Amino acid sequence: MDKIFERRKATLKKKAGELGRLCNSEVCIVCYDPNGRLDVWPDDSARAQSIISKYYYSRSETSSNHHNSNTTSNKRKREKLINLSDMLEKKMRKLEDDLDHQVISRNLEGQNHHEIKNRYPLPLGTSLWDEELDALSQDSLRGFSDYLESKIQGLNDKIAPFPNVLKNIRLRD
């Protein structure tokens, strides 16, 4: 066990030295051997202490400067989450409408699409039936329906991690 530790420690020190040279920075390694003894590199304890002190100083300075920008960052994250929530709600409403139209279409399968339009009038500018769908066979329409259902399930799966954002909004199963 000690041989393995010594080999790894030597490799780590070599890599730390290379890192310091390549990045033109000071590097310090602090570790404990298998017996619990402290091992610090560089071997010069004053130099190691200096590097550690610089690290703690820069860290405290960064965190005090970072506090103001962090507040802004958190605000942006909340805004993005809200925007994501709005976007998902709109997509869900559209999919629910599409699903309603799909259910009506399935229930009225076999009827002429003109009869469907007359029986179930929609608001001006919306259409229950796309004219291109007339050319599709019943099997193709079923396949398209299955495709839409898989997309709805995919959206449900993507929405699932956000239960608090989209509390009572859920696509129909």
NULUMSE-881383 format. One record per residue: z, x, y of N, C-alpha, C in turn; chain. Coordinates in nm, 2 decimals. Example, Ala and Ser with C-alpha at 12.3 -4.5 7.8 and 13.67 -1.06 7.14 Angstrom:
# residues 2
{{0.78 1.32 -0.57} {0.78 1.23 -0.45} {0.78 1.32 -0.33} 'A'}
{{0.71 1.28 -0.22} {0.71 1.37 -0.11} {0.79 1.29 0.00} 'A'}
//
This chain:
# residues 173
{{0.00 0.08 -0.12} {0.00 0.00 0.00} {0.00 0.09 0.12} 'A'}
{{0.08 0.19 0.13} {0.08 0.28 0.24} {-0.05 0.35 0.26} 'A'}
{{-0.12 0.39 0.15} {-0.25 0.46 0.17} {-0.35 0.36 0.23} 'A'}
{{-0.35 0.24 0.19} {-0.44 0.14 0.25} {-0.41 0.12 0.40} 'A'}
{{-0.28 0.11 0.43} {-0.24 0.09 0.57} {-0.29 0.22 0.65} 'A'}
{{-0.26 0.33 0.60} {-0.30 0.46 0.68} {-0.45 0.47 0.70} 'A'}
{{-0.53 0.43 0.60} {-0.67 0.43 0.61} {-0.72 0.33 0.72} 'A'}
{{-0.66 0.21 0.71} {-0.70 0.11 0.81} {-0.66 0.15 0.95} 'A'}
{{-0.54 0.21 0.96} {-0.49 0.25 1.09} {-0.58 0.36 1.15} 'A'}
{{-0.62 0.45 1.06} {-0.71 0.56 1.11} {-0.84 0.50 1.16} 'A'}
{{-0.90 0.40 1.09} {-1.02 0.34 1.13} {-1.00 0.26 1.26} 'A'}
{{-0.89 0.19 1.27} {-0.86 0.12 1.39} {-0.85 0.21 1.51} 'A'}
{{-0.78 0.32 1.49} {-0.77 0.41 1.60} {-0.90 0.47 1.64} 'A'}
{{-0.99 0.50 1.55} {-1.12 0.55 1.57} {-1.20 0.45 1.65} 'A'}
{{-1.20 0.33 1.61} {-1.27 0.22 1.67} {-1.22 0.20 1.81} 'A'}
{{-1.09 0.20 1.83} {-1.03 0.18 1.96} {-1.07 0.30 2.06} 'A'}
{{-1.07 0.42 2.01} {-1.12 0.53 2.09} {-1.27 0.51 2.13} 'A'}
{{-1.35 0.46 2.04} {-1.49 0.44 2.07} {-1.50 0.33 2.17} 'A'}
{{-1.42 0.22 2.16} {-1.43 0.11 2.25} {-1.39 0.16 2.39} 'A'}
{{-1.28 0.24 2.40} {-1.24 0.30 2.53} {-1.35 0.38 2.59} 'A'}
{{-1.42 0.46 2.52} {-1.52 0.55 2.57} {-1.64 0.46 2.61} 'A'}
{{-1.69 0.37 2.53} {-1.80 0.29 2.56} {-1.78 0.20 2.68} 'A'}
{{-1.66 0.14 2.69} {-1.64 0.04 2.79} {-1.57 0.11 2.92} 'A'}
{{-1.55 0.24 2.91} {-1.48 0.31 3.02} {-1.35 0.24 3.05} 'A'}
{{-1.27 0.22 2.95} {-1.14 0.15 2.98} {-1.03 0.21 2.89} 'A'}
{{-0.91 0.18 2.92} {-0.79 0.23 2.84} {-0.76 0.13 2.73} 'A'}
{{-0.74 0.19 2.62} {-0.71 0.11 2.50} {-0.57 0.15 2.44} 'A'}
{{-0.50 0.05 2.39} {-0.37 0.08 2.33} {-0.36 0.00 2.20} 'A'}
{{-0.30 0.05 2.10} {-0.28 -0.02 1.98} {-0.13 -0.02 1.95} 'A'}
{{-0.08 -0.14 1.92} {0.06 -0.15 1.88} {0.07 -0.22 1.75} 'A'}
{{0.12 -0.16 1.65} {0.13 -0.23 1.52} {0.26 -0.18 1.44} 'A'}
{{0.28 -0.25 1.33} {0.40 -0.21 1.25} {0.35 -0.17 1.11} 'A'}
{{0.41 -0.07 1.06} {0.36 -0.02 0.93} {0.43 -0.11 0.82} 'A'}
{{0.39 -0.10 0.69} {0.45 -0.19 0.59} {0.60 -0.18 0.58} 'A'}
{{0.66 -0.08 0.63} {0.81 -0.07 0.63} {0.87 -0.12 0.75} 'A'}
{{0.79 -0.17 0.84} {0.85 -0.24 0.96} {0.87 -0.14 1.08} 'A'}
{{0.82 -0.02 1.07} {0.83 0.08 1.18} {0.72 0.06 1.28} 'A'}
{{0.76 0.07 1.40} {0.66 0.06 1.51} {0.57 0.18 1.52} 'A'}
{{0.44 0.15 1.54} {0.34 0.26 1.55} {0.26 0.23 1.67} 'A'}
{{0.25 0.32 1.77} {0.18 0.30 1.89} {0.07 0.41 1.90} 'A'}
{{-0.04 0.37 1.95} {-0.15 0.47 1.98} {-0.20 0.44 2.12} 'A'}
{{-0.22 0.53 2.21} {-0.21 0.67 2.20} {-0.07 0.72 2.17} 'A'}
{{-0.07 0.84 2.11} {0.06 0.90 2.07} {0.15 0.93 2.19} 'A'}
{{0.09 0.96 2.31} {0.17 0.98 2.43} {0.23 0.85 2.47} 'A'}
{{0.36 0.84 2.46} {0.43 0.71 2.49} {0.42 0.67 2.63} 'A'}
{{0.42 0.77 2.72} {0.41 0.74 2.87} {0.27 0.67 2.90} 'A'}
{{0.17 0.73 2.84} {0.03 0.67 2.86} {0.03 0.53 2.79} 'A'}
{{0.08 0.51 2.68} {0.08 0.38 2.61} {0.16 0.28 2.70} 'A'}
{{0.27 0.32 2.75} {0.35 0.23 2.83} {0.28 0.19 2.96} 'A'}
{{0.20 0.29 3.02} {0.12 0.26 3.14} {0.02 0.16 3.11} 'A'}
{{-0.05 0.17 2.99} {-0.16 0.08 2.96} {-0.10 -0.06 2.94} 'A'}
{{0.01 -0.07 2.87} {0.08 -0.20 2.84} {0.12 -0.26 2.97} 'A'}
{{0.18 -0.18 3.06} {0.22 -0.24 3.19} {0.11 -0.29 3.27} 'A'}
{{-0.01 -0.22 3.27} {-0.13 -0.26 3.34} {-0.17 -0.40 3.28} 'A'}
{{-0.17 -0.41 3.15} {-0.21 -0.53 3.09} {-0.12 -0.65 3.13} 'A'}
{{0.01 -0.63 3.13} {0.10 -0.74 3.17} {0.08 -0.78 3.32} 'A'}
{{0.06 -0.67 3.40} {0.04 -0.70 3.54} {-0.09 -0.78 3.57} 'A'}
{{-0.20 -0.74 3.51} {-0.32 -0.81 3.53} {-0.32 -0.95 3.47} 'A'}
{{-0.24 -0.96 3.36} {-0.23 -1.09 3.30} {-0.16 -1.19 3.39} 'A'}
{{-0.05 -1.15 3.45} {0.03 -1.23 3.54} {-0.05 -1.26 3.66} 'A'}
{{-0.12 -1.17 3.72} {-0.20 -1.19 3.83} {-0.32 -1.29 3.81} 'A'}
{{-0.38 -1.27 3.69} {-0.49 -1.36 3.65} {-0.44 -1.51 3.64} 'A'}
{{-0.32 -1.52 3.57} {-0.27 -1.66 3.55} {-0.23 -1.73 3.68} 'A'}
{{-0.18 -1.65 3.78} {-0.15 -1.72 3.91} {-0.27 -1.76 3.98} 'A'}
{{-0.38 -1.67 3.98} {-0.50 -1.71 4.04} {-0.58 -1.81 3.96} 'A'}
{{-0.56 -1.81 3.84} {-0.63 -1.91 3.75} {-0.58 -2.05 3.76} 'A'}
{{-0.45 -2.06 3.81} {-0.39 -2.19 3.81} {-0.47 -2.29 3.90} 'A'}
{{-0.51 -2.25 4.01} {-0.59 -2.34 4.10} {-0.72 -2.37 4.04} 'A'}
{{-0.79 -2.28 3.99} {-0.92 -2.31 3.93} {-0.91 -2.39 3.80} 'A'}
{{-0.79 -2.37 3.73} {-0.77 -2.44 3.61} {-0.75 -2.59 3.64} 'A'}
{{-0.69 -2.62 3.75} {-0.67 -2.76 3.78} {-0.81 -2.83 3.81} 'A'}
{{-0.89 -2.76 3.88} {-1.03 -2.80 3.90} {-1.11 -2.82 3.77} 'A'}
{{-1.09 -2.72 3.68} {-1.15 -2.72 3.55} {-1.11 -2.84 3.47} 'A'}
{{-0.98 -2.87 3.47} {-0.93 -2.99 3.39} {-0.98 -3.12 3.45} 'A'}
{{-1.00 -3.12 3.58} {-1.05 -3.24 3.65} {-1.20 -3.26 3.60} 'A'}
{{-1.28 -3.15 3.60} {-1.41 -3.16 3.56} {-1.42 -3.20 3.41} 'A'}
{{-1.33 -3.15 3.33} {-1.33 -3.19 3.19} {-1.31 -3.34 3.17} 'A'}
{{-1.21 -3.39 3.25} {-1.18 -3.54 3.25} {-1.30 -3.62 3.29} 'A'}
{{-1.37 -3.57 3.40} {-1.49 -3.64 3.45} {-1.60 -3.64 3.35} 'A'}
{{-1.62 -3.53 3.28} {-1.72 -3.52 3.17} {-1.69 -3.62 3.06} 'A'}
{{-1.56 -3.63 3.02} {-1.51 -3.72 2.92} {-1.54 -3.86 2.96} 'A'}
{{-1.51 -3.89 3.08} {-1.53 -4.03 3.13} {-1.68 -4.06 3.13} 'A'}
{{-1.76 -3.96 3.18} {-1.91 -3.98 3.18} {-1.96 -4.00 3.03} 'A'}
{{-1.91 -3.92 2.94} {-1.94 -3.94 2.80} {-1.90 -4.07 2.75} 'A'}
{{-1.79 -4.12 2.79} {-1.74 -4.25 2.75} {-1.83 -4.36 2.80} 'A'}
{{-1.87 -4.35 2.93} {-1.96 -4.45 2.98} {-2.10 -4.45 2.91} 'A'}
{{-2.15 -4.33 2.89} {-2.28 -4.32 2.82} {-2.27 -4.38 2.68} 'A'}
{{-2.16 -4.35 2.60} {-2.15 -4.40 2.47} {-2.13 -4.56 2.47} 'A'}
{{-2.06 -4.61 2.57} {-2.05 -4.75 2.58} {-2.18 -4.82 2.61} 'A'}
{{-2.27 -4.76 2.70} {-2.40 -4.82 2.72} {-2.49 -4.81 2.60} 'A'}
{{-2.48 -4.70 2.52} {-2.56 -4.69 2.40} {-2.51 -4.79 2.30} 'A'}
{{-2.38 -4.81 2.29} {-2.33 -4.90 2.19} {-2.37 -5.05 2.23} 'A'}
{{-2.37 -5.08 2.36} {-2.42 -5.22 2.40} {-2.56 -5.23 2.36} 'A'}
{{-2.64 -5.13 2.39} {-2.79 -5.14 2.35} {-2.81 -5.16 2.20} 'A'}
{{-2.73 -5.08 2.13} {-2.74 -5.09 1.98} {-2.69 -5.22 1.93} 'A'}
{{-2.59 -5.28 1.99} {-2.54 -5.41 1.95} {-2.65 -5.51 1.98} 'A'}
{{-2.71 -5.50 2.09} {-2.82 -5.60 2.13} {-2.93 -5.58 2.02} 'A'}
{{-2.97 -5.46 2.00} {-3.08 -5.43 1.90} {-3.03 -5.49 1.76} 'A'}
{{-2.91 -5.47 1.73} {-2.86 -5.52 1.60} {-2.87 -5.67 1.60} 'A'}
{{-2.83 -5.74 1.71} {-2.84 -5.88 1.71} {-2.98 -5.93 1.69} 'A'}
{{-3.07 -5.86 1.76} {-3.21 -5.90 1.74} {-3.26 -5.87 1.60} 'A'}
{{-3.21 -5.77 1.54} {-3.24 -5.74 1.40} {-3.19 -5.84 1.30} 'A'}
{{-3.07 -5.89 1.33} {-3.01 -5.99 1.24} {-3.09 -6.12 1.25} 'A'}
{{-3.12 -6.16 1.37} {-3.20 -6.28 1.40} {-3.34 -6.26 1.32} 'A'}
{{-3.40 -6.15 1.34} {-3.53 -6.12 1.27} {-3.51 -6.14 1.12} 'A'}
{{-3.41 -6.08 1.06} {-3.39 -6.09 0.92} {-3.37 -6.23 0.87} 'A'}
{{-3.29 -6.31 0.95} {-3.26 -6.44 0.92} {-3.38 -6.53 0.92} 'A'}
{{-3.47 -6.49 1.01} {-3.59 -6.57 1.02} {-3.71 -6.51 0.96} 'A'}
{{-3.69 -6.42 0.86} {-3.79 -6.35 0.79} {-3.89 -6.45 0.73} 'A'}
{{-4.02 -6.42 0.75} {-4.12 -6.51 0.69} {-4.17 -6.60 0.80} 'A'}
{{-4.10 -6.63 0.91} {-4.15 -6.71 1.01} {-4.24 -6.63 1.10} 'A'}
{{-4.33 -6.70 1.16} {-4.42 -6.64 1.26} {-4.34 -6.59 1.38} 'A'}
{{-4.38 -6.48 1.44} {-4.30 -6.42 1.55} {-4.31 -6.52 1.67} 'A'}
{{-4.42 -6.59 1.68} {-4.43 -6.69 1.80} {-4.33 -6.80 1.78} 'A'}
{{-4.31 -6.85 1.66} {-4.20 -6.95 1.64} {-4.07 -6.89 1.67} 'A'}
{{-4.04 -6.76 1.64} {-3.92 -6.70 1.67} {-3.90 -6.69 1.82} 'A'}
{{-4.00 -6.65 1.89} {-3.99 -6.65 2.04} {-3.96 -6.78 2.10} 'A'}
{{-4.03 -6.89 2.05} {-4.00 -7.02 2.10} {-3.87 -7.07 2.06} 'A'}
{{-3.82 -7.04 1.95} {-3.69 -7.09 1.90} {-3.57 -7.02 1.97} 'A'}
{{-3.59 -6.89 1.99} {-3.48 -6.81 2.05} {-3.54 -6.74 2.18} 'A'}
{{-3.55 -6.82 2.29} {-3.60 -6.76 2.41} {-3.50 -6.65 2.46} 'A'}
{{-3.56 -6.54 2.51} {-3.48 -6.43 2.57} {-3.50 -6.43 2.72} 'A'}
{{-3.40 -6.36 2.79} {-3.42 -6.35 2.93} {-3.55 -6.28 2.97} 'A'}
{{-3.60 -6.32 3.09} {-3.73 -6.27 3.13} {-3.73 -6.12 3.13} 'A'}
{{-3.84 -6.06 3.08} {-3.85 -5.91 3.07} {-3.80 -5.85 2.94} 'A'}
{{-3.74 -5.93 2.85} {-3.70 -5.87 2.73} {-3.78 -5.93 2.62} 'A'}
{{-3.79 -5.86 2.51} {-3.87 -5.91 2.40} {-3.79 -5.89 2.27} 'A'}
{{-3.79 -5.99 2.18} {-3.73 -5.98 2.05} {-3.82 -5.91 1.96} 'A'}
{{-3.95 -5.92 1.98} {-4.04 -5.87 1.88} {-4.14 -5.78 1.95} 'A'}
{{-4.16 -5.66 1.91} {-4.26 -5.57 1.97} {-4.39 -5.60 1.90} 'A'}
{{-4.49 -5.62 1.97} {-4.63 -5.65 1.92} {-4.67 -5.55 1.81} 'A'}
{{-4.63 -5.43 1.82} {-4.67 -5.33 1.72} {-4.61 -5.35 1.58} 'A'}
{{-4.50 -5.43 1.58} {-4.43 -5.45 1.46} {-4.51 -5.56 1.37} 'A'}
{{-4.60 -5.63 1.44} {-4.68 -5.73 1.36} {-4.77 -5.66 1.26} 'A'}
{{-4.81 -5.54 1.28} {-4.90 -5.47 1.19} {-4.82 -5.41 1.07} 'A'}
{{-4.69 -5.41 1.07} {-4.61 -5.35 0.96} {-4.59 -5.45 0.85} 'A'}
{{-4.59 -5.40 0.73} {-4.56 -5.48 0.61} {-4.41 -5.51 0.61} 'A'}
{{-4.38 -5.61 0.52} {-4.24 -5.65 0.50} {-4.15 -5.53 0.46} 'A'}
{{-4.21 -5.44 0.37} {-4.14 -5.33 0.32} {-4.12 -5.22 0.43} 'A'}
{{-4.22 -5.21 0.51} {-4.21 -5.12 0.63} {-4.10 -5.16 0.73} 'A'}
{{-4.10 -5.29 0.75} {-4.00 -5.35 0.84} {-3.86 -5.33 0.78} 'A'}
{{-3.84 -5.35 0.65} {-3.71 -5.32 0.59} {-3.67 -5.18 0.60} 'A'}
{{-3.77 -5.09 0.58} {-3.75 -4.94 0.59} {-3.70 -4.91 0.74} 'A'}
{{-3.77 -4.97 0.83} {-3.73 -4.95 0.97} {-3.59 -5.00 1.00} 'A'}
{{-3.56 -5.12 0.94} {-3.43 -5.17 0.96} {-3.32 -5.08 0.90} 'A'}
{{-3.35 -5.03 0.78} {-3.26 -4.93 0.72} {-3.24 -4.81 0.81} 'A'}
{{-3.35 -4.76 0.86} {-3.35 -4.65 0.96} {-3.25 -4.68 1.07} 'A'}
{{-3.27 -4.79 1.13} {-3.19 -4.83 1.25} {-3.04 -4.84 1.21} 'A'}
{{-3.01 -4.90 1.09} {-2.88 -4.90 1.04} {-2.82 -4.77 1.02} 'A'}
{{-2.90 -4.67 0.97} {-2.84 -4.53 0.95} {-2.81 -4.47 1.09} 'A'}
{{-2.90 -4.50 1.19} {-2.87 -4.45 1.33} {-2.74 -4.51 1.38} 'A'}
{{-2.72 -4.64 1.36} {-2.60 -4.70 1.41} {-2.48 -4.64 1.34} 'A'}
{{-2.49 -4.61 1.21} {-2.38 -4.55 1.13} {-2.35 -4.41 1.19} 'A'}
{{-2.46 -4.34 1.22} {-2.45 -4.20 1.28} {-2.37 -4.21 1.41} 'A'}
{{-2.40 -4.30 1.49} {-2.33 -4.32 1.62} {-2.19 -4.35 1.60} 'A'}
{{-2.16 -4.44 1.50} {-2.02 -4.47 1.47} {-1.95 -4.35 1.43} 'A'}
{{-2.01 -4.26 1.35} {-1.95 -4.14 1.30} {-1.92 -4.04 1.42} 'A'}
{{-2.01 -4.04 1.52} {-2.00 -3.95 1.63} {-1.89 -4.01 1.73} 'A'}
{{-1.88 -4.14 1.73} {-1.78 -4.20 1.82} {-1.64 -4.20 1.76} 'A'}
{{-1.63 -4.19 1.63} {-1.50 -4.19 1.57} {-1.39 -4.09 1.62} 'A'}
{{-1.43 -3.97 1.66} {-1.33 -3.88 1.71} {-1.27 -3.92 1.85} 'A'}
{{-1.33 -4.02 1.91} {-1.28 -4.06 2.04} {-1.22 -4.20 2.04} 'A'}
{{-1.12 -4.22 1.96} {-1.06 -4.36 1.95} {-0.99 -4.40 2.08} 'A'}
{{-0.93 -4.31 2.15} {-0.86 -4.35 2.27} {-0.95 -4.38 2.39} 'A'}
{{-1.07 -4.32 2.39} {-1.16 -4.33 2.49} {-1.23 -4.47 2.48} 'A'}
{{-1.27 -4.50 2.36} {-1.34 -4.62 2.34} {-1.26 -4.72 2.25} 'A'}
{{-1.15 -4.76 2.30} {-1.05 -4.84 2.23} {-1.10 -4.95 2.14} 'A'}
{{-1.15 -5.06 2.20} {-1.19 -5.17 2.12} {-1.34 -5.19 2.10} 'A'}
{{-1.41 -5.08 2.14} {-1.55 -5.09 2.13} {-1.60 -5.02 2.00} 'A'}
{{-1.67 -5.10 1.92} {-1.71 -5.04 1.79} {-1.84 -5.11 1.75} 'A'}
{{-1.93 -5.04 1.70} {-2.06 -5.10 1.66} {-2.03 -5.18 1.53} 'A'}
{{-2.10 -5.29 1.52} {-2.08 -5.37 1.40} {-2.12 -5.30 1.27} 'A'}
{{-2.05 -5.33 1.17} {-2.08 -5.26 1.04} {-2.18 -5.35 0.96} 'A'}
//
